[in-house]
Amino acid sequence: MAEKMGSVILGQYELVEKIGEGGFGIVYRARDLQQDRDVAVKVLRPDLASSPDFIERFQREARLASSLHHPNIVTVHAIGEHEGRYYIVMEHLQGQSLSELLVDGKPLTQARALEILRPLAAALDYAHIQGVIHRDIKPSNVILADGGARPVLTDFGLVKSVLEQGNTTTGITLGTPEYMSPEQITGQLTSPASDLYALGVIAYQMLTGRAPFTGRTPFEIQMGHVQQQPPPPRTLNPAMPEALAR
């Protein structure tokens, strides 16, 4: 739920309300006072902003994300710093997230699932051609904008250049257990295939109503990806055609 707040100004942006929070920062709906438009502003967590190495990485990866221009990838307008607070300014997307659409655990129709999957696959294909890996593909990072007609991939907080894979920041979990690829879990180098694996998990969830691997702890879920086969889709959704299940 959005959280109202007092008047806080970051450069030309007035923060209006908190609309989300993740491991890297807090996202606000804000008003661009110069352009007279609503934007989303992601502010880096204060504990991370105290690390020069992380600030440098945050800014480098934000610039990488801002180089992407695709209708199904959130547009990054600007990267800034104001009195020690580092932030990214993005387009403000109105619409529910894919995770909200899937919250009741019911499968989507095949037609609706394809309407969502095809644009996301095209967006990832474009990003990968540019040499960019997202590394945190999951339903909460997909916004169904324009009345649900335009799935948009958001939150490039873990974005990485294919050519720049090395140290990761201590204490930050890179990825979400239900959607992590085996190579992410085992600490190997990620690749475009890692994003496609996560998109496959989303496809499974949309068509069956649940993620392929569940567990009582994140570790149990991660070990499912590494060691197990997912339940056959038709055991969860008997109405699914055999060809689609394969």
PyRosetta script that sets phi, psi and omega in degrees:
from pyrosetta import init, pose_from_sequence

init()
pose = pose_from_sequence("MAEKMGSVILGQYELVEKIGEGGFGIVYRARDLQQDRDVAVKVLRPDLASSPDFIERFQREARLASSLHHPNIVTVHAIGEHEGRYYIVMEHLQGQSLSELLVDGKPLTQARALEILRPLAAALDYAHIQGVIHRDIKPSNVILADGGARPVLTDFGLVKSVLEQGNTTTGITLGTPEYMSPEQITGQLTSPASDLYALGVIAYQMLTGRAPFTGRTPFEIQMGHVQQQPPPPRTLNPAMPEALAR")
pose.set_psi(1, 137.5)
pose.set_omega(1, 179.4)
pose.set_phi(2, -63.7)
pose.set_psi(2, 142.1)
pose.set_omega(2, -178.2)
pose.set_phi(3, -114.9)
pose.set_psi(3, 117.5)
pose.set_omega(3, 179.7)
pose.set_phi(4, -68.8)
pose.set_psi(4, 152.4)
pose.set_omega(4, -178.6)
pose.set_phi(5, -146.3)
pose.set_psi(5, 167.8)
pose.set_omega(5, 176.9)
pose.set_phi(6, -75.9)
pose.set_psi(6, -177.0)
pose.set_omega(6, -176.8)
pose.set_phi(7, -75.5)
pose.set_psi(7, 113.2)
pose.set_omega(7, 175.8)
pose.set_phi(8, -124.9)
pose.set_psi(8, 127.7)
pose.set_omega(8, -176.1)
pose.set_phi(9, -113.2)
pose.set_psi(9, 128.4)
pose.set_omega(9, 170.3)
pose.set_phi(10, -118.7)
pose.set_psi(10, 102.5)
pose.set_omega(10, -176.5)
pose.set_phi(11, 59.9)
pose.set_psi(11, -120.6)
pose.set_omega(11, -179.2)
pose.set_phi(12, -94.3)
pose.set_psi(12, 12.3)
pose.set_omega(12, -174.4)
pose.set_phi(13, -114.7)
pose.set_psi(13, 127.7)
pose.set_omega(13, 176.6)
pose.set_phi(14, -101.8)
pose.set_psi(14, 116.8)
pose.set_omega(14, -179.5)
pose.set_phi(15, -73.3)
pose.set_psi(15, 128.8)
pose.set_omega(15, -174.6)
pose.set_phi(16, -103.2)
pose.set_psi(16, -49.5)
pose.set_omega(16, -179.3)
pose.set_phi(17, -157.4)
pose.set_psi(17, 149.3)
pose.set_omega(17, 176.2)
pose.set_phi(18, -77.7)
pose.set_psi(18, 130.2)
pose.set_omega(18, -177.6)
pose.set_phi(19, -122.6)
pose.set_psi(19, -5.1)
pose.set_omega(19, 179.1)
pose.set_phi(20, -176.3)
pose.set_psi(20, 163.2)
pose.set_omega(20, -180.0)
pose.set_phi(21, -152.0)
pose.set_psi(21, 140.2)
pose.set_omega(21, 178.8)
pose.set_phi(22, -139.2)
pose.set_psi(22, -170.3)
pose.set_omega(22, -177.1)
pose.set_phi(23, -66.3)
pose.set_psi(23, -25.2)
pose.set_omega(23, -175.2)
pose.set_phi(24, -99.3)
pose.set_psi(24, -28.2)
pose.set_omega(24, -175.4)
pose.set_phi(25, -172.9)
pose.set_psi(25, -177.5)
pose.set_omega(25, 179.9)
pose.set_phi(26, -113.2)
pose.set_psi(26, 136.9)
pose.set_omega(26, -177.7)
pose.set_phi(27, -106.6)
pose.set_psi(27, 133.3)
pose.set_omega(27, -179.8)
pose.set_phi(28, -123.7)
pose.set_psi(28, 146.0)
pose.set_omega(28, 162.5)
pose.set_phi(29, -78.6)
pose.set_psi(29, 132.9)
pose.set_omega(29, -175.6)
pose.set_phi(30, -137.8)
pose.set_psi(30, 166.0)
pose.set_omega(30, 176.9)
pose.set_phi(31, -111.5)
pose.set_psi(31, 123.6)
pose.set_omega(31, 173.9)
pose.set_phi(32, -79.3)
pose.set_psi(32, 107.5)
pose.set_omega(32, -172.7)
pose.set_phi(33, -72.4)
pose.set_psi(33, -21.7)
pose.set_omega(33, 178.0)
pose.set_phi(34, -86.4)
pose.set_psi(34, -42.5)
pose.set_omega(34, -178.2)
pose.set_phi(35, -89.7)
pose.set_psi(35, -9.1)
pose.set_omega(35, 179.8)
pose.set_phi(36, 54.7)
pose.set_psi(36, 58.2)
pose.set_omega(36, 179.0)
pose.set_phi(37, -151.1)
pose.set_psi(37, 157.2)
pose.set_omega(37, 174.7)
pose.set_phi(38, -80.0)
pose.set_psi(38, 140.8)
pose.set_omega(38, 176.5)
pose.set_phi(39, -138.4)
pose.set_psi(39, 169.3)
pose.set_omega(39, 170.7)
pose.set_phi(40, -107.9)
pose.set_psi(40, 132.3)
pose.set_omega(40, -179.4)
pose.set_phi(41, -120.1)
pose.set_psi(41, 121.1)
pose.set_omega(41, 176.6)
pose.set_phi(42, -101.2)
pose.set_psi(42, 119.2)
pose.set_omega(42, -176.6)
pose.set_phi(43, -104.1)
pose.set_psi(43, 128.1)
pose.set_omega(43, -179.5)
pose.set_phi(44, -62.6)
pose.set_psi(44, 137.9)
pose.set_omega(44, 178.0)
pose.set_phi(45, -56.2)
pose.set_psi(45, 137.8)
pose.set_omega(45, -177.1)
pose.set_phi(46, -57.2)
pose.set_psi(46, -37.1)
pose.set_omega(46, -178.2)
pose.set_phi(47, -67.8)
pose.set_psi(47, -30.5)
pose.set_omega(47, 176.8)
pose.set_phi(48, -79.9)
pose.set_psi(48, -30.4)
pose.set_omega(48, -179.1)
pose.set_phi(49, -69.2)
pose.set_psi(49, -10.1)
pose.set_omega(49, 178.5)
pose.set_phi(50, -85.5)
pose.set_psi(50, -4.8)
pose.set_omega(50, -179.2)
pose.set_phi(51, -103.9)
pose.set_psi(51, 113.9)
pose.set_omega(51, 178.6)
pose.set_phi(52, -57.6)
pose.set_psi(52, -38.0)
pose.set_omega(52, 179.6)
pose.set_phi(53, -63.9)
pose.set_psi(53, -41.6)
pose.set_omega(53, -178.9)
pose.set_phi(54, -70.9)
pose.set_psi(54, -37.1)
pose.set_omega(54, 177.8)
pose.set_phi(55, -60.2)
pose.set_psi(55, -43.8)
pose.set_omega(55, -179.7)
pose.set_phi(56, -63.3)
pose.set_psi(56, -42.4)
pose.set_omega(56, 178.5)
pose.set_phi(57, -66.0)
pose.set_psi(57, -44.3)
pose.set_omega(57, 179.6)
pose.set_phi(58, -56.9)
pose.set_psi(58, -46.0)
pose.set_omega(58, -178.1)
pose.set_phi(59, -69.9)
pose.set_psi(59, -38.9)
pose.set_omega(59, 179.2)
pose.set_phi(60, -63.9)
pose.set_psi(60, -45.4)
pose.set_omega(60, -177.8)
pose.set_phi(61, -73.2)
pose.set_psi(61, -29.9)
pose.set_omega(61, 174.8)
pose.set_phi(62, -65.6)
pose.set_psi(62, -39.8)
pose.set_omega(62, 176.9)
pose.set_phi(63, -64.0)
pose.set_psi(63, -37.1)
pose.set_omega(63, 177.7)
pose.set_phi(64, -61.9)
pose.set_psi(64, -46.3)
pose.set_omega(64, 178.9)
pose.set_phi(65, -64.0)
pose.set_psi(65, -35.2)
pose.set_omega(65, -177.9)
pose.set_phi(66, -70.5)
pose.set_psi(66, -14.4)
pose.set_omega(66, 179.4)
pose.set_phi(67, -80.5)
pose.set_psi(67, -8.4)
pose.set_omega(67, -177.2)
pose.set_phi(68, -90.0)
pose.set_psi(68, 130.5)
pose.set_omega(68, -179.7)
pose.set_phi(69, -132.6)
pose.set_psi(69, 99.6)
pose.set_omega(69, -176.4)
pose.set_phi(70, -151.2)
pose.set_psi(70, 140.8)
pose.set_omega(70, -176.5)
pose.set_phi(71, -62.8)
pose.set_psi(71, -18.3)
pose.set_omega(71, -179.0)
pose.set_phi(72, -110.1)
pose.set_psi(72, 19.8)
pose.set_omega(72, 172.3)
pose.set_phi(73, -127.2)
pose.set_psi(73, 132.0)
pose.set_omega(73, -178.0)
pose.set_phi(74, -57.0)
pose.set_psi(74, 136.9)
pose.set_omega(74, -179.7)
pose.set_phi(75, -83.2)
pose.set_psi(75, 128.5)
pose.set_omega(75, 174.5)
pose.set_phi(76, -94.6)
pose.set_psi(76, 119.4)
pose.set_omega(76, -177.7)
pose.set_phi(77, -85.7)
pose.set_psi(77, -40.1)
pose.set_omega(77, -173.2)
pose.set_phi(78, -160.9)
pose.set_psi(78, 161.0)
pose.set_omega(78, 174.7)
pose.set_phi(79, -128.2)
pose.set_psi(79, 133.1)
pose.set_omega(79, -175.5)
pose.set_phi(80, -149.7)
pose.set_psi(80, 176.2)
pose.set_omega(80, 176.3)
pose.set_phi(81, -143.9)
pose.set_psi(81, 136.0)
pose.set_omega(81, 179.6)
pose.set_phi(82, -141.7)
pose.set_psi(82, 112.4)
pose.set_omega(82, 178.1)
pose.set_phi(83, 51.5)
pose.set_psi(83, 46.3)
pose.set_omega(83, 176.4)
pose.set_phi(84, 83.0)
pose.set_psi(84, 2.3)
pose.set_omega(84, 178.1)
pose.set_phi(85, -105.7)
pose.set_psi(85, 122.9)
pose.set_omega(85, -176.1)
pose.set_phi(86, -101.1)
pose.set_psi(86, 138.9)
pose.set_omega(86, -173.4)
pose.set_phi(87, -150.3)
pose.set_psi(87, 160.6)
pose.set_omega(87, 174.7)
pose.set_phi(88, -122.5)
pose.set_psi(88, 135.1)
pose.set_omega(88, 179.4)
pose.set_phi(89, -107.0)
pose.set_psi(89, 125.2)
pose.set_omega(89, -176.6)
pose.set_phi(90, -127.7)
pose.set_psi(90, 167.0)
pose.set_omega(90, 173.3)
pose.set_phi(91, -62.5)
pose.set_psi(91, 144.1)
pose.set_omega(91, 177.8)
pose.set_phi(92, -90.3)
pose.set_psi(92, 114.7)
pose.set_omega(92, -176.9)
pose.set_phi(93, -98.1)
pose.set_psi(93, 127.9)
pose.set_omega(93, 176.6)
pose.set_phi(94, -102.1)
pose.set_psi(94, 128.0)
pose.set_omega(94, -179.2)
pose.set_phi(95, 149.2)
pose.set_psi(95, 166.1)
pose.set_omega(95, 180.0)
pose.set_phi(96, -81.2)
pose.set_psi(96, 157.7)
pose.set_omega(96, 174.7)
pose.set_phi(97, -82.7)
pose.set_psi(97, 161.2)
pose.set_omega(97, 177.2)
pose.set_phi(98, -63.4)
pose.set_psi(98, -33.1)
pose.set_omega(98, 178.0)
pose.set_phi(99, -63.2)
pose.set_psi(99, -35.7)
pose.set_omega(99, 176.9)
pose.set_phi(100, -68.1)
pose.set_psi(100, -35.6)
pose.set_omega(100, 178.7)
pose.set_phi(101, -66.9)
pose.set_psi(101, -31.6)
pose.set_omega(101, -175.5)
pose.set_phi(102, -96.0)
pose.set_psi(102, 4.8)
pose.set_omega(102, -170.0)
pose.set_phi(103, -64.0)
pose.set_psi(103, -26.4)
pose.set_omega(103, -177.2)
pose.set_phi(104, -83.5)
pose.set_psi(104, -2.8)
pose.set_omega(104, 176.9)
pose.set_phi(105, 75.7)
pose.set_psi(105, 12.8)
pose.set_omega(105, 179.6)
pose.set_phi(106, -95.7)
pose.set_psi(106, 139.4)
pose.set_omega(106, 177.7)
pose.set_phi(107, -64.0)
pose.set_psi(107, 147.7)
pose.set_omega(107, 171.3)
pose.set_phi(108, -81.1)
pose.set_psi(108, 161.4)
pose.set_omega(108, 172.4)
pose.set_phi(109, -66.8)
pose.set_psi(109, 156.8)
pose.set_omega(109, 178.4)
pose.set_phi(110, -59.5)
pose.set_psi(110, -39.7)
pose.set_omega(110, -178.6)
pose.set_phi(111, -62.9)
pose.set_psi(111, -44.3)
pose.set_omega(111, -178.9)
pose.set_phi(112, -68.3)
pose.set_psi(112, -39.3)
pose.set_omega(112, 178.4)
pose.set_phi(113, -60.7)
pose.set_psi(113, -42.3)
pose.set_omega(113, 179.9)
pose.set_phi(114, -67.9)
pose.set_psi(114, -35.1)
pose.set_omega(114, 177.6)
pose.set_phi(115, -60.4)
pose.set_psi(115, -29.4)
pose.set_omega(115, -179.5)
pose.set_phi(116, -89.4)
pose.set_psi(116, -41.5)
pose.set_omega(116, -174.8)
pose.set_phi(117, -68.3)
pose.set_psi(117, -42.8)
pose.set_omega(117, -174.9)
pose.set_phi(118, -60.4)
pose.set_psi(118, -49.2)
pose.set_omega(118, 178.6)
pose.set_phi(119, -64.0)
pose.set_psi(119, -36.3)
pose.set_omega(119, 178.9)
pose.set_phi(120, -66.7)
pose.set_psi(120, -40.0)
pose.set_omega(120, 177.1)
pose.set_phi(121, -63.0)
pose.set_psi(121, -40.8)
pose.set_omega(121, 178.1)
pose.set_phi(122, -64.2)
pose.set_psi(122, -39.8)
pose.set_omega(122, 179.1)
pose.set_phi(123, -64.3)
pose.set_psi(123, -42.6)
pose.set_omega(123, 179.1)
pose.set_phi(124, -67.6)
pose.set_psi(124, -39.7)
pose.set_omega(124, 177.6)
pose.set_phi(125, -58.3)
pose.set_psi(125, -45.4)
pose.set_omega(125, 178.3)
pose.set_phi(126, -61.1)
pose.set_psi(126, -48.2)
pose.set_omega(126, -178.6)
pose.set_phi(127, -61.3)
pose.set_psi(127, -41.1)
pose.set_omega(127, -178.2)
pose.set_phi(128, -67.1)
pose.set_psi(128, -36.8)
pose.set_omega(128, 176.2)
pose.set_phi(129, -62.5)
pose.set_psi(129, -32.5)
pose.set_omega(129, 177.5)
pose.set_phi(130, -79.3)
pose.set_psi(130, -1.6)
pose.set_omega(130, -180.0)
pose.set_phi(131, 84.4)
pose.set_psi(131, 23.1)
pose.set_omega(131, -175.4)
pose.set_phi(132, -116.3)
pose.set_psi(132, 130.8)
pose.set_omega(132, 174.3)
pose.set_phi(133, -109.9)
pose.set_psi(133, 133.5)
pose.set_omega(133, -177.7)
pose.set_phi(134, -76.9)
pose.set_psi(134, -52.7)
pose.set_omega(134, 175.3)
pose.set_phi(135, 77.2)
pose.set_psi(135, 3.8)
pose.set_omega(135, 175.7)
pose.set_phi(136, -146.9)
pose.set_psi(136, 49.3)
pose.set_omega(136, 177.8)
pose.set_phi(137, -72.2)
pose.set_psi(137, 122.3)
pose.set_omega(137, 178.7)
pose.set_phi(138, -161.9)
pose.set_psi(138, 161.8)
pose.set_omega(138, -174.6)
pose.set_phi(139, -58.8)
pose.set_psi(139, -33.9)
pose.set_omega(139, -179.0)
pose.set_phi(140, -71.3)
pose.set_psi(140, -13.5)
pose.set_omega(140, 176.8)
pose.set_phi(141, -98.6)
pose.set_psi(141, 15.2)
pose.set_omega(141, 174.4)
pose.set_phi(142, -119.8)
pose.set_psi(142, 119.3)
pose.set_omega(142, 177.0)
pose.set_phi(143, -104.1)
pose.set_psi(143, 130.9)
pose.set_omega(143, 179.2)
pose.set_phi(144, -92.9)
pose.set_psi(144, 86.8)
pose.set_omega(144, -174.3)
pose.set_phi(145, -85.0)
pose.set_psi(145, 174.6)
pose.set_omega(145, 177.6)
pose.set_phi(146, 53.1)
pose.set_psi(146, 50.6)
pose.set_omega(146, 178.8)
pose.set_phi(147, 69.5)
pose.set_psi(147, 23.0)
pose.set_omega(147, 179.6)
pose.set_phi(148, 91.3)
pose.set_psi(148, -2.7)
pose.set_omega(148, -174.8)
pose.set_phi(149, -84.6)
pose.set_psi(149, -16.3)
pose.set_omega(149, -175.6)
pose.set_phi(150, -126.2)
pose.set_psi(150, 97.0)
pose.set_omega(150, 174.3)
pose.set_phi(151, -69.6)
pose.set_psi(151, 130.0)
pose.set_omega(151, -177.0)
pose.set_phi(152, -125.5)
pose.set_psi(152, 127.8)
pose.set_omega(152, 178.5)
pose.set_phi(153, -82.3)
pose.set_psi(153, 126.5)
pose.set_omega(153, -176.1)
pose.set_phi(154, -122.2)
pose.set_psi(154, -177.5)
pose.set_omega(154, 172.7)
pose.set_phi(155, 54.2)
pose.set_psi(155, 75.7)
pose.set_omega(155, 175.5)
pose.set_phi(156, -89.5)
pose.set_psi(156, 37.1)
pose.set_omega(156, -179.0)
pose.set_phi(157, -64.2)
pose.set_psi(157, -24.1)
pose.set_omega(157, 178.8)
pose.set_phi(158, -107.8)
pose.set_psi(158, 10.8)
pose.set_omega(158, -175.4)
pose.set_phi(159, -54.9)
pose.set_psi(159, 144.6)
pose.set_omega(159, -177.0)
pose.set_phi(160, -145.1)
pose.set_psi(160, 140.6)
pose.set_omega(160, 172.2)
pose.set_phi(161, -73.7)
pose.set_psi(161, 140.0)
pose.set_omega(161, 176.2)
pose.set_phi(162, -56.4)
pose.set_psi(162, -31.6)
pose.set_omega(162, -176.1)
pose.set_phi(163, -90.0)
pose.set_psi(163, -3.4)
pose.set_omega(163, -173.8)
pose.set_phi(164, -122.9)
pose.set_psi(164, 51.8)
pose.set_omega(164, 179.5)
pose.set_phi(165, -101.0)
pose.set_psi(165, 118.3)
pose.set_omega(165, -179.9)
pose.set_phi(166, -156.1)
pose.set_psi(166, -124.2)
pose.set_omega(166, -177.1)
pose.set_phi(167, -68.1)
pose.set_psi(167, 143.6)
pose.set_omega(167, 171.3)
pose.set_phi(168, -109.9)
pose.set_psi(168, 161.8)
pose.set_omega(168, -174.1)
pose.set_phi(169, -77.3)
pose.set_psi(169, 127.6)
pose.set_omega(169, -179.0)
pose.set_phi(170, -59.0)
pose.set_psi(170, 134.9)
pose.set_omega(170, 176.4)
pose.set_phi(171, 90.1)
pose.set_psi(171, -5.3)
pose.set_omega(171, 179.8)
pose.set_phi(172, -105.9)
pose.set_psi(172, 123.9)
pose.set_omega(172, 176.7)
pose.set_phi(173, -81.2)
pose.set_psi(173, 119.0)
pose.set_omega(173, -176.5)
pose.set_phi(174, -89.8)
pose.set_psi(174, 94.5)
pose.set_omega(174, 178.4)
pose.set_phi(175, 117.6)
pose.set_psi(175, 174.5)
pose.set_omega(175, -179.6)
pose.set_phi(176, -120.0)
pose.set_psi(176, 126.1)
pose.set_omega(176, -168.9)
pose.set_phi(177, -48.3)
pose.set_psi(177, -44.1)
pose.set_omega(177, -176.5)
pose.set_phi(178, -62.1)
pose.set_psi(178, -22.1)
pose.set_omega(178, -171.7)
pose.set_phi(179, -122.4)
pose.set_psi(179, 9.3)
pose.set_omega(179, -177.6)
pose.set_phi(180, -81.8)
pose.set_psi(180, 140.9)
pose.set_omega(180, 176.1)
pose.set_phi(181, -77.6)
pose.set_psi(181, 156.4)
pose.set_omega(181, 178.6)
pose.set_phi(182, -55.4)
pose.set_psi(182, -36.5)
pose.set_omega(182, -178.7)
pose.set_phi(183, -69.8)
pose.set_psi(183, -31.5)
pose.set_omega(183, 174.3)
pose.set_phi(184, -65.9)
pose.set_psi(184, -43.3)
pose.set_omega(184, -176.9)
pose.set_phi(185, -64.5)
pose.set_psi(185, -38.1)
pose.set_omega(185, -176.4)
pose.set_phi(186, -92.1)
pose.set_psi(186, 6.8)
pose.set_omega(186, 173.4)
pose.set_phi(187, 78.7)
pose.set_psi(187, 18.7)
pose.set_omega(187, 177.8)
pose.set_phi(188, -87.8)
pose.set_psi(188, 172.1)
pose.set_omega(188, 178.9)
pose.set_phi(189, -66.2)
pose.set_psi(189, 138.7)
pose.set_omega(189, 175.4)
pose.set_phi(190, -86.4)
pose.set_psi(190, 164.0)
pose.set_omega(190, -179.4)
pose.set_phi(191, -149.9)
pose.set_psi(191, 175.7)
pose.set_omega(191, 173.8)
pose.set_phi(192, -52.4)
pose.set_psi(192, -31.2)
pose.set_omega(192, 178.5)
pose.set_phi(193, -61.2)
pose.set_psi(193, -27.5)
pose.set_omega(193, 178.6)
pose.set_phi(194, -64.7)
pose.set_psi(194, -42.1)
pose.set_omega(194, 176.4)
pose.set_phi(195, -65.6)
pose.set_psi(195, -40.2)
pose.set_omega(195, -178.6)
pose.set_phi(196, -68.4)
pose.set_psi(196, -33.6)
pose.set_omega(196, 174.6)
pose.set_phi(197, -59.7)
pose.set_psi(197, -47.6)
pose.set_omega(197, -179.6)
pose.set_phi(198, -63.5)
pose.set_psi(198, -37.8)
pose.set_omega(198, 177.2)
pose.set_phi(199, -64.9)
pose.set_psi(199, -35.9)
pose.set_omega(199, 175.4)
pose.set_phi(200, -63.5)
pose.set_psi(200, -38.4)
pose.set_omega(200, 175.7)
pose.set_phi(201, -61.8)
pose.set_psi(201, -42.9)
pose.set_omega(201, 178.2)
pose.set_phi(202, -62.7)
pose.set_psi(202, -42.0)
pose.set_omega(202, 178.2)
pose.set_phi(203, -59.7)
pose.set_psi(203, -44.8)
pose.set_omega(203, 178.1)
pose.set_phi(204, -58.4)
pose.set_psi(204, -46.5)
pose.set_omega(204, -178.2)
pose.set_phi(205, -65.3)
pose.set_psi(205, -41.8)
pose.set_omega(205, -179.5)
pose.set_phi(206, -63.5)
pose.set_psi(206, -34.4)
pose.set_omega(206, -173.4)
pose.set_phi(207, -93.0)
pose.set_psi(207, -16.0)
pose.set_omega(207, 179.5)
pose.set_phi(208, -116.5)
pose.set_psi(208, -19.7)
pose.set_omega(208, -178.9)
pose.set_phi(209, 97.1)
pose.set_psi(209, -5.2)
pose.set_omega(209, 179.1)
pose.set_phi(210, -151.4)
pose.set_psi(210, 158.7)
pose.set_omega(210, 176.6)
pose.set_phi(211, -70.3)
pose.set_psi(211, 153.8)
pose.set_omega(211, -176.0)
pose.set_phi(212, -65.4)
pose.set_psi(212, -29.7)
pose.set_omega(212, -178.4)
pose.set_phi(213, -126.2)
pose.set_psi(213, 129.2)
pose.set_omega(213, 177.8)
pose.set_phi(214, -128.9)
pose.set_psi(214, 169.1)
pose.set_omega(214, 179.6)
pose.set_phi(215, -179.5)
pose.set_psi(215, 171.5)
pose.set_omega(215, -179.1)
pose.set_phi(216, -79.0)
pose.set_psi(216, -22.2)
pose.set_omega(216, -178.8)
pose.set_phi(217, -133.8)
pose.set_psi(217, 158.3)
pose.set_omega(217, 174.8)
pose.set_phi(218, -55.8)
pose.set_psi(218, -36.3)
pose.set_omega(218, -179.5)
pose.set_phi(219, -62.9)
pose.set_psi(219, -43.3)
pose.set_omega(219, 178.5)
pose.set_phi(220, -59.8)
pose.set_psi(220, -42.5)
pose.set_omega(220, -179.9)
pose.set_phi(221, -64.6)
pose.set_psi(221, -44.7)
pose.set_omega(221, 179.9)
pose.set_phi(222, -61.0)
pose.set_psi(222, -41.9)
pose.set_omega(222, 179.9)
pose.set_phi(223, -65.9)
pose.set_psi(223, -27.5)
pose.set_omega(223, 175.1)
pose.set_phi(224, -61.5)
pose.set_psi(224, -44.4)
pose.set_omega(224, 179.1)
pose.set_phi(225, -62.3)
pose.set_psi(225, -36.8)
pose.set_omega(225, -173.8)
pose.set_phi(226, -82.8)
pose.set_psi(226, -35.4)
pose.set_omega(226, -166.8)
pose.set_phi(227, -116.0)
pose.set_psi(227, -14.6)
pose.set_omega(227, -170.0)
pose.set_phi(228, -120.1)
pose.set_psi(228, 166.3)
pose.set_omega(228, 168.5)
pose.set_phi(229, -100.1)
pose.set_psi(229, 142.9)
pose.set_omega(229, 178.9)
pose.set_phi(230, -69.4)
pose.set_psi(230, 155.8)
pose.set_omega(230, 175.0)
pose.set_phi(231, -57.0)
pose.set_psi(231, 138.5)
pose.set_omega(231, 176.4)
pose.set_phi(232, -52.9)
pose.set_psi(232, 130.8)
pose.set_omega(232, -173.4)
pose.set_phi(233, -55.3)
pose.set_psi(233, -35.3)
pose.set_omega(233, -176.9)
pose.set_phi(234, -70.6)
pose.set_psi(234, -16.6)
pose.set_omega(234, 174.0)
pose.set_phi(235, -72.2)
pose.set_psi(235, -21.7)
pose.set_omega(235, 179.0)
pose.set_phi(236, -100.2)
pose.set_psi(236, -28.6)
pose.set_omega(236, 179.1)
pose.set_phi(237, -139.0)
pose.set_psi(237, 84.4)
pose.set_omega(237, -176.8)
pose.set_phi(238, -59.9)
pose.set_psi(238, -20.0)
pose.set_omega(238, -179.2)
pose.set_phi(239, -76.8)
pose.set_psi(239, -8.8)
pose.set_omega(239, -178.1)
pose.set_phi(240, -71.5)
pose.set_psi(240, 131.0)
pose.set_omega(240, 176.6)
pose.set_phi(241, -61.1)
pose.set_psi(241, 147.8)
pose.set_omega(241, -178.2)
pose.set_phi(242, -57.9)
pose.set_psi(242, -40.6)
pose.set_omega(242, -178.0)
pose.set_phi(243, -62.6)
pose.set_psi(243, -40.1)
pose.set_omega(243, 178.7)
pose.set_phi(244, -68.7)
pose.set_psi(244, -38.6)
pose.set_omega(244, 178.7)
pose.set_phi(245, -61.7)
pose.set_psi(245, -39.9)
pose.set_omega(245, 177.8)
pose.set_phi(246, -63.0)
pose.dump_pdb("model.pdb")
